[in-house]
Amino acid sequence: MKAKISAVALAAAMAAGPVLAQDSLTVALQLEPPHLDPTSAAAGAIDQVVYANIFEGLTRFGPDGSVNPGLASSWEISEDGLTYTFHLVEGAKFHDGTDFEATDVVFSLDRARGEDSVNAQKTLFAGIESVEAVDPATVKVTLSAPDGLFLFKMAWGDAVIVAPESIDDIKTAPVGTGAFTFDGWVQGDSISLAKNPDYWGEPAMLDAATFKYISDPTAGFAAMMAGDVDAFVAFPAPENLPQFDADPRFKVLIGSTEGETILAMNNGREPFSNKLVREAVAHAINRQDIIDGAMFGYGTPIGTFFAPHNPDYVDLTGLSDYDPEKSKALLEEAGVALPLKVKMTLPPPSYARRGGEIVAAQLRAVGIEPEIENVEWAQWLENTFRNAHDYDLTIISHTEPMDINAYANPDYYFQYDNPAFQDVMAKLDVESDPAVRSELLKSAQTMLAEDYVSGFLFELPLHTVAKTGVEGLWVNMPTQATDLTGVYWEK
């Protein structure tokens, strides 16, 4: 039976202005995921919804990028660095009511590293020799060589724990152990979550949450101003931030991400198989113009594929400084006929679409003629990123943490095949000494910059706009996630 609300009470409430719902939150995002299985696709839009909220791993990233206990409450590492013994949390259940046990960890890690694995980050698991359930609450993972980043790797969204009982429907009805359960998906519009009443850990403070997909920046601005959404994570129109900042109804959070934004070049296709052409592209680009024009001044220039806030970052921007005359000379040395016509494929994010127009104009000034092809996210994943690699140039931000090793995979969409770089990454995989790791990382960054593998543009900032009163949102994004487990309305 529905409770009756008197006309007097309703009028009083309307006169007092909108009342904030204290138990639910609507968060706007720009990119809708292709599906909801983080263990079988590289789309960061999947992790934005499911990471920590629905699915959990043995370890997890904190808002500062630290690696913390997850479904493993503690662990021991053998003296030789080869054996990790994980002690699992007590009382955890999957959302379908089945118990979380060591066999689920074995299933998840074996599935991720198996020969038929479709995990986009399969290299994370390459060093695992065996996974054994010692008892229902203990798992022993044996590595083929010491790995100083193993706990870090287990915190990735690609390493979350899934169950065999629900794996068949994971793409459309994900079942995890997290503080929220999947509640529904209206394709093209929104994904809804509900509080997990049986969560093993600290319960969520929200009873419900909705991810609302708004791809158009103008529509996103209108939705925030109208109060239709409570927060917009990675707000796509930085030109509107001063307006929000001046409005007491809102607050603006400015943070950083792990997103190296690059002009990717298809190293496996002419003319970008020629280093001289790649170098010519790099010198034709004015990074600051792109940051100012596409990001309204927000963003940090980068000269390699590494986050500037990382202590091992090397500033190599000088190797690819803006020098259009040098660019023209390199094209002449390469012997390419001008104008050089190429295809530039741009996915939906505003940094790509806006940045692409600026980059195209800069390239035209040196004789390279990009034909811009705007595609939707699913098209970009299928035709550019996956097996086809049907592109010459594309602009994308890689938001996975510490993912420089992507360049060691010649089948990755860059199609960069450099045995010397692969050797550095192989050494890094087994090295645990921090000083040696630092030198290897610096060497790897320099190789990529000197080989002009990609046009390195800027580190993607994180702009979040929220209603005043929304607390607990991540300011920075050390992994591509919208963790709502600690979000609440201030009373």
N, C-alpha and C positions, 0 to 999 in steps of 0.2 A: 504494500500500500504506500503510495507516494505521500510525503508530507505536504501539507498545504502552506503556501506562503501568502500572507495577507498583502493586499495592495499597498497598505501604508508602509509595511516593512520593505517591500520591493522598491517603493519610491524613495524611501530613506537611503537604501543601499545605493541606488542609482545616483542620488544627489551627492553622496559621499565619494563618488568616483569608483573606478574599477577596483575590485577586491582581488588581491593576489592569491592564487591557489597555492596553499602551503604544502601540498602533498604531491604535486606533479610538476613537470617541466617539459617545455617544448623547445628543442634545440634545432636550429636550422643548420644545414650543411649544404655545400654546393653540389657534390658529386654523389649520385646514388650508386651503390655497389651493384656489380653484375649478379652476385649471389652472396650467400652468407657463410661460406666455408673458407676460413682464413688459411687453411692448410692445403689449398689447391689453386690459389691464384695470387698474383702479385699486386692486385688492386688495393691500395691503401684505404680506399673507401670502405672495404670490408672491416678492417681493423678498427676504423673510426667508430663503428657500431658495436662490434662484438668483443673487442679486447677489454679484459677485466670485467666488463659488464655481464657478458654471457659466458665467455670462455676464459679459462685460467691455465697457466702453465706451472711447471715446477717452481720457477722463479718468475718475477715480474718486475717491470720498470716502475720506479717511482717518478713523481713529477719533476724531480731534479736529475733524472737519468740514472740514478743509482739502481743497482740490482738487489732486490729484496726477496725474502721468502714468499712463495706462493702456495701451491698445493704441497710443496715440500716445506715442512716447518724447520728442518735443519738437515745438515749433511756432513759427511766426513770425506776427506780426500786422502788417498793413500800416499805414502812418502814418495813413490815414483811418479805420482801425478796421473796414473792411468785408471784408477778406480774411484768412482764417486758413489757413495752409499747415501741414498736419499731416504729420510724418514718423513712419511706422509702425514698430513693433518688428520686429526680424528673427526669422525662424524660427518664427513663430506658426502653429499649425494648429488647425482645428476638430477636435472630438472624433471626427468621422467620417473624419479623415485628409486632408481637403481643405485647401489652403493658405488662410491668411488674407491677403487682398490688398485693395488700394484699392477694387476694384470691390465688395467686400462692404460697405465703408463707404458707398459711393454707394447701393447697394441699400437698406441699412438706413435711412439718412436720408431718401431719397426715399420709401420705404414709409411712414415715420412722418409725413411732411408731405403726402402725397398727398391728393387729394380724397376718396378712398375709405378713408382711414386710420381705424382704430378705436382708435388710441392714446389712452389716457385723458388724456394730457398733451400733446395735439397743439399747444397753444400754445407749448411749448418750441421747436418747430421753425418757427413761423410766420415768423420773421425771415430764414429761409434763402432766398436767391434762386436759388442753384445749388450743386451738388456735382459736382466733377470729379475723375476719377482721372488725375493727371498722369503717373504711372507706377505700377507695382505696389506701391511703398512710399511713395507720396506722394499726399495728397488735398488739394485746394483747395476750401474752402467760402467762398462769397461771400454776404454778408448784404445785405439791402436798406437797413439802417441800422445804425450802431454799436450794439453790445450789450455792456455791461459785465459781464453775467452769462453770456455764451455758454459759456465753459469750465465754469462751474458747472452750466449746463443739460445739458451733455454728460456730466456725471457721474451724472445720474439713472438709475435703473433702467429707465426708459422709453426711454432713449437707448442701450441696449446694442447691440452689433453682432451681427447674425444673418446667416445665409447663405441664399441662394436654394435651395441644394441640399437643405436640411433644414427649410425653413420650413413645409412642409405638416403636419409632425408635431410642431411646436414645443410645442403645448399638453400633449402627453402624453409626448413623448420629446425633451426639449430638447437641442440640440447647440450648445455654445458653444466658447470658447477658454480657459476658466478652469482653475484648478488642480485642480478635481474634475470628474469626468464623472458624468452621471446613470446610476444603477444600478438603479432600480426604484421602483415606487410601489404600495403596498398601500393602496387607497382606504379611508379611514376609520381608518387606523392609522399609516402611516409612509412616508417617502421616504428612499431610501438613495443615497449618493454613494460614488464610489471615486476614489482618487488618480489624477490624470492623469499617466502616466509620461512623456509627451512634452511637458509644459508648457514654454512658452517662457521663463518667468521663474523666480522663486524657487519651488522645488517645495513643495508642502504637506508638513507634518511628520506628518500623519495618513495612514494607508493607506486608511481608510474612515470614513465618518460617516453617522449615521442621525438623521433628524428624526422624533421620535415625537410624535404629536398627542394631547394630553390636555386636553380642554376643561373638565372639572370640577375646580375648585380642590382639593377634598378628595382626589380621585384623584391630582392632581399632588403633593400633600404626601406621600401614601402611597408614590408611585413613587420620590420622592427619598429618603425615609427607608429604603425597602427596597433602595436601590441599583440599581433597575431602569434609571434614567437617570443620566447623569453630570453633567448641567447642565440647568437650566430657565431659559431666557431669557424675560424679562418674566414672572416668577413671579406668578401671579394672586391669591395669598392673602397679602397683606402682614402679616396678623395672625400668620402663622407664622414670619416672619423672625427674631424674637428667639430662637426655639427652634433654628433652624439656626445662628444666630450663636454660640450657646452650645455647639454640638456640634463637637468638633474634627475630625469627619469632613467638615465642610463649611465653605465661606466664602460670605459674602454681599457682593455688589457693588452699591452704590447709585449710580446715575448719573442722567442726564437724557436726555430725548428731544426731538425736534422736534414732539411730539404735543400740539397744541392740542385739548383735550377740550372739546367744546361741546354745548350743548342746541340742536341745529339746529331752526330754525323754517321752515316752508314759506312763504316770502314770496309765492309765487304763488297761495296758496289762502287764502280767508277762514277765520278772522278775522285770520290773521297777515300778510295784505297791509296791515293797518292798523298803522301805526307805534305808535300808542298801546297797542295790545294787546301788541305785542312789548316795549315798554318796561315794561308792567305785569308781564309774565313775568320780565323781567330783575330788577325790584325785589322779586319774590316769592322769589327764590333766595338762600339763604344758602350761599355757596361753602364757607366753613370747615366747616359741618356736613356737606357732601358729601365734602370731603376727609377729615374725621375718620371719617365713617361708612362711606364706600365704599373709602377708600384708607388707613385707619388712620393718618391724619396725614401721609402722604407725598403731596406735590404742591404746586405753587406757584399761588396764585390768579392769574387773568389777567382783564383787562378788555377785551381785543381779540384779534384773530387773529394773534398774533405771539409768538415764544418769548422769555421773560424774560431768557434768557442772551445774547440778541442785543444788541449795543451800541446799536442803533437802537430798542430797545423803549421804548414809552411806557406808564407805569403809569396806566391809565384805569379802574381798578376802582371809583374813586369815582363815576363816572357811572352805574354800575349797582349801587350799594350796596344792601344788604338793607334794605328799607323796605316791609313788607306794607301799611301804611296808605296809602302813596303808590300802591302797586299797585292797591288797591281803588278809589282815587279815579280812577286812569287808566282802569280798566275801566268805571267809571260814565261818565266823559267820552266814552269810545269808544261808549257806547250799546249794549253787548252785554248780552244777557239772561243772567242767572246762574241756576243754575250753567251755565257754559260747558263743554260736553262736547267733548273732543278725543281724538284717537288718538295715543298715544305708542308708537312702534315701537322695540323694544330688541334689538340684536344680542347675540351671546353673551358678549363680554368682561365680566369681573366689574365693571369700572368702570362699564359701561353698565347692567347688570342691577341691581347694588347702588345705583349712583347714581340710576338711574331711580326706584326705590322712594322714595328720599329726596326727589327733585325732585317726584314726584307728590304726596307728602304736603304739601310746601311750597306747591304750586299749589292744592291743595284748600283750604288755609287762607285763600285770597283769593277763592275761588269758581270756580276753573278745575278741571274734573273730568277728568283724563286716564284713558282706558281703556288699560291697558297690554297691548301685543301683543308677546310674546317670539317672535323669529324666529331661524332659523339664518342663518349668514353668507351662503349662496348666495341665500336669500330676500331678505335685506336689500339685497344688491347688485342683484338683479333688480327688486324692487318699489319700493325706496326710492331707491336711488342712480341707477339707470339711467332710461330714458325715462319710466316710469310716474310717478315721484315721488309714490307713493301713501302719503303720511304727513302728519301735522300737526306732530308733534315727534319727534325721535330724538336719542339721545346717541351720539356717535362721537368718536374721537380721530383727528385728521388728522396723520399722521406724516411727510408729505413735507416736505422742507426748503424754506423760503422760498416757501410756496405761498399767500400772501395774494392772489395774482392770481386764484385760483379764484373770488373774489367778483366778478370782472370779466366772468364768463361767465354771461349770463342764462339759459342752458340748463342750467347746473349744478344739482344737486339743491336748492340753496338757493333757486333761482329769484329771485335778487336782481338787479334791473335798474336800475342807477343810472349814467346817462351821465357824471356828474361823477367818480365813482369810476373808471369805465372810462377816462376821460381821464387821470387820474393814473397809472394802470397803463400806458397807452400811452406817456406821457412817460418813465416808469421804464424801459420796455423799451429805449429808445434812448439813455438817459443813462448816461455812463460816469464822470462826475465824482463821487467819493465823497461830497463834502459836499452836492451837489444831490440825489444818490440818498437820502441820509439824510433830508433834509427831505421828499422825496416819500413815503418810507416812513412817516414820522411823520404826515404828512397823511392817508395812506391808513388807518392804524390809527385815527386820530381819527374819520374818516368812518364807519367800521364801528361804532365804539362809540356815536357820537351817533345813528346810525340804528337801533341795537338790532337789527341784522340777525340775530344769534344770541344765545343765552344763553352768554356766555363763562365757562367754569367753572375749569379749572386746566390747567397744563402737566403732561402725563403723565410720571411718573418711570419709571426703568428699574430693576427689581429682578432681579438674576440670582443664582441659587443654584447653586453648583458644588461638586463634590467637591474636597477639598483635593488639590492636585497638578495640577489643570487650570489651565493658564496660557494667556494670549493672547486671552482673550475680550474683546470690547469692553465697557468699563464704561459709556460713554455711547452713544447711538444717534443720530448726526447724520443718518442716513437709515435707513429701516426695513430693516435687513439683519442677518443673523447670519453675519458673515464668519469662516469657519473656516480661512482660508488661513494664518494665523499661530498657530493654536491647537496646543498640544502638552501632553503629560504631563511634568511635572517629574520628573526621575530622582533 
